[in-house]
Amino acid sequence: MQSVYLIATRCSAIARRSGRSVWSRAIALILLSAFTASVIALPANAQDAFSRIGFGADIAKDVRHADFQKIWSTGLAADVYAETPFYLGQVRIAARYLHAVSTSVTDIRTLHVRASWGPVVPLGNRVVVTPAVSVGNLLMSFQDEPVSFRRQESELAFGASAGFAVRISDNLSWVVSTEFVHAFTSRPVDFTFVSSGIKYELHSPDWLRRFLD
């Protein structure tokens, strides 16, 4: 079986010849617009840090078409997170699991654990826009790789996202977002996720606020 590294080296030339997709251009415009609005809204984001805590779960789809996706079908991903207001904006800890399948080489299981920060831009009483930047670790496990030291790879990954949340009750919100992720693997890997899910939010207990402060 050819190594994953050699396959990625060969197919990266294909990706360099292909132009940017309509999805990529549209998502880049969304991210740029969201961050521009967030700079204007930053003064309004000064708030009581750790006053609330939110727990969310999303289903995400990678819509990017690049070298990695030409070999592996990325399918759907599952994302879980916890977030809380910070002194400006909000912080989030998240983990996304993705199983990438290939008919020619070994399947890959990935776990992207990351921390993110971004401002909260209100649009009326029930809708907020939430752009953010993130840094984390992408762990990749190559299931059938015969060479033992190539069975796992763990690399730094940066991301940028933009989304909106619509409050549907006092504690519950519907969340839609898009996120671009760049992982610094031996051959860099890019993902562009579009996701939808639910977030449950409650006031932080006093002992937790004292601990975090």
N, C-alpha and C positions, 0 to 999 in steps of 0.2 A: 504494500500500500504506500502510495506517495505521501510524504509528510504534508501536513496542513500548511507549513511555512512555504514549501516550494509551490504549492497550488496558489496560495495568496500572492506570491511573487509574480507568477505568470499572469494571473487574471487582473492584477493591478494595472497592467498596460491597457487592457480593454477599458477600464474605468476612466483612465486619463483621456482617452479619445472621445468619450461620450460627453455631451453637453449637460448642463444642469437641467433637471426636470422641472416641469411646471409646478409640481408640489413643492420642490425646494425653493423656488423663487417666491411662491405665495407665502410659505411659512417664514422665509426670511423677512418679507415685508410685514407680516404680522408681528414678528418679534421686534423689529425696528420701531414700528408704531407704538407698541406697548411700552417699550423702554423710554421713548420720547415722552409719552404721557406720564410715565412714572416719575420722571425728573421734575415735572411741573407739580406733581402731587406730593412730593417728599415732605414739605413742611407740614402737611396735614396728617402725616403718618406718625408724628410724635404721640405716644400713647403709653398706657400703663403696661409695662413689659410683663409677660407671663400671666396676664389676667385671664386668659382662656386657653383651652387646649382642644385641638381638633384631631380626629382620627378619620382617615379616609382609605378607600380602596377603589382602584381603577382597573379597567380593562383597556389595554393599549394595542395599537397596530403600528408596526414599522412600515412606513410608506416609501422609504428611500429605495432607489435602484442604483446600487454601486457595486464595487468588486465583491464585497462580502455577500450581498444579496443575490449575486449571479450564481453563487455556489450553494448557498444555504437559503432555504425558505424559512423566514423568520416567524410567520404565523402571528398568533396573539400572545401578548405578555400580560402578566399580573403585577400590579404595583400596589404597595401598601405604604402608609406614611403617618407621621404624627407631626403637628405643627402648632406654633404658638406665637402670639405677637411679641415683637422685640421692641427696642427703643425707637427704631425707625423700621417700619415694615414688619415682616414676619420671617421666622426661621422654620425650616422643615428638615426632618430626617426621614429618608425614604429608602425602600428597597424594591427593585424590579426583577422579576424572574422571567427569563425568555428561553424557550427550547427551540433551537434552530436545526432544521432537518435537511439532510442532503442525500441524494440517491447515489452519489459517486464517492463521497468521502465520509468520515466519521461525523455523527451528529455532535452538536455543541450545546451545552447547557450554560447559560450565563446568569450571573447575579450582579446587579449594579446597585451598590450601596453608596448613598451620597447625602451630603448636607447642602442645603440651598438657602438663599436669602433673597428677598425682593420686597418692594413696596406694595401697598394695597391701594388701588385706585377705585373709589366708589363711583358707581353710575346709578344714582337714585338710591332708594331705600333698600332694595332687595338684590341688587347686582353689584359685584365688585370684579375688577380686572386685576390679575395677579401675575405680573412678569417676575422672573427670577433668574439668577445665575447659580450654578452648582459646581461642586467639586466632590469627587468620590473615587471609588475603586470598582473596576470591572473585573470580576473573576470569571474566567472561562474554563470549562471542563470538557475535554475532548474524550468522549466515551470509549471509542475503539482504537485510540492511538496506541500502536505497539511499543513505541519508545517511551519509557516511563517518565523521563523528565520533561516530555512534551505534553503530558496528559492534562496539565493545568497551566494557566497563564493568568497573572494578576497584574493589572496595569492601572495607572492614573487615568481618570476620565473627567473631562469638563463638559458642562451643559449650559444651555440657555433655553428658557421656556416662557410661554405666555398662555394665559387661560382666563376663564371667567367662572364665577360661582353664582348661582341663582338660589337664593334662600327660599325653601319651600315650606319651612316651619321654623319655630323658634330655635331648634337645634340642628336641623337637617338642611343640607344644601346639595344641589346637583352641580357637578363640576365637569367642565370640558376644557381640555388643554392640548397644546402641542409642545414638543420638546426636541431640540437638536442635541445630540450627544456625540462627542469626539473622544475616542479612546486611543491612548498612545501605546498600542500594541506594536509588535515587531513590524508589521505592516499596518498603519493606522486604519481604524475601523470607524465608520460614521453610521449613526442611526437617526431617523427622524420619526418620532412617535406621535400619533394622534390618539388621545385617550378620552374616556368618559367614565364617570363614577359618582360615588356618593360620599359626602363628608358629614360626620357627626361632631358637633361642637358643644362644649360645656364650660362653665366657669371653673377655673383652677381652684382646688382647695387651698386654704390658707397655708397649710404646712408645706405644700409643694411650692407655692410662690415664695415663701421664706427661704426654702432650700435653693431655688434657682437664683434668687436675688443675691 
